[in-house]
Amino acid sequence: MSAPLSPIFSLFLAPSGTLYLKVQDVLAHDEADDVSPPPMVSKRRPGPKHPTDGLPTEHWPMIIHRVVDQKEPLRTVAAAYGVSHETIRRLIRAATKEHVQQEAQRSNLS
């Protein structure tokens, strides 16, 4: 019989090889503790999926009027509605973007 190619081959030989016995021990241990895997942790931010707070759409025109036409500070308007100034800023940006798109469509039609 020829010699094995790897010097660690003898460690894997069954049933007395050191690594073979360790692998068998690990496999036996895993089977004994075979329990259902832990539930998947969601990657969603904490909090409700559909928060009830925010700005009702019926208030949007008044908010836009106060910020754009009357030049009120975002933080003042936000405090009046109980939201952050970033919420007001996003509303203004969305309204401005929509207005610009509508103007562009009107100029293309004429």
N, C-alpha and C positions, 0 to 999 in steps of 0.2 A: 504494500500500500504506500502511496506517495504522501509526502508531508503536505499539510494544509498551506494555502497561500498566505493566510493571515496569522500572526502570532496570537491574536486574541480569540481565535476560533475556538480554542478549548474552553473558554469561559462561557460560550453559548451552548456547549454540548449538553444534551439532556441525559440523564436526570440530575447529574451532580455538578454541572457548571454553575459558577457563582452568579453570573448575569442571568442565566436561565431561571435560577431559583428566585432571583429578585423580580424578574418579569412575571413569573407565576404568582408571586405574592401580591404584586400590584394588581394584577388582573383579578385575583380572588377578592382582594379588598374592594375593588370597584364594583364587582358583582354583588357583594354583600350590602353595599350602601347604595344599590341601584334605586334611586328615588327619582320621581319626575323632576325634570330640570326646572330651575327657578323661572318664574314668569319673566317675559321680555319687558324690559324697562322702556317706557316710551321716551322719545326724545322731544316730546312736546313741552313747551314751557308750562309751568304750573299755573293753575287757575282754570276758570270755566272755559269751555270751548266757545261759547257764545255769551260774552259778557253783556250784562244788561246796562252797564253804565256807558257813558259816552254822550254824544250830542244827538238829540232827536233831529230828524231831517227837517222838521218844520221850523227849527231855529236857525238853520244854515243861512238863509237869506239875510236875516238880521245880523248875524255874526259877520258875514262878508261885508255888509254895509258899514258896520261899526269899525272894522279893521281897514278896509280899503278906502271907503269914502270919508269917514270921520277921522281916520289915522289914529285910532286908539291903540295903545300898546297891546301886544299879544297877551302879556301876563295879566293885564287888567281885565280883558275880556274873558280870559281863561278862568280867573278867580270868580267872575260873576256867574259862570256856568259850572263851576266845580270840576274843571278838567285841567290838564296840563297845557302849558303854552305850546308844546309840541303838537298836541291834538289840534289846536287852532291853526298852527302853521301848516299842518298837513291838509286841513280843510281848505285853506286859502290857496295852497299850491294846486290842489286838485281842481278847484273852481277856476283858477287862472288858466290852467292847462286846458280845461274844457272850453273856456271862453276863447282862447287863442285858436283852438282847433275849429270851433264854429265860425270864427271870423275868416279863417283860411278857406273853409268850404264855401262861404258866401262869396269871397273874392274870386274863387275858381268858377262859380256859377255865372257871375256877371261878366 
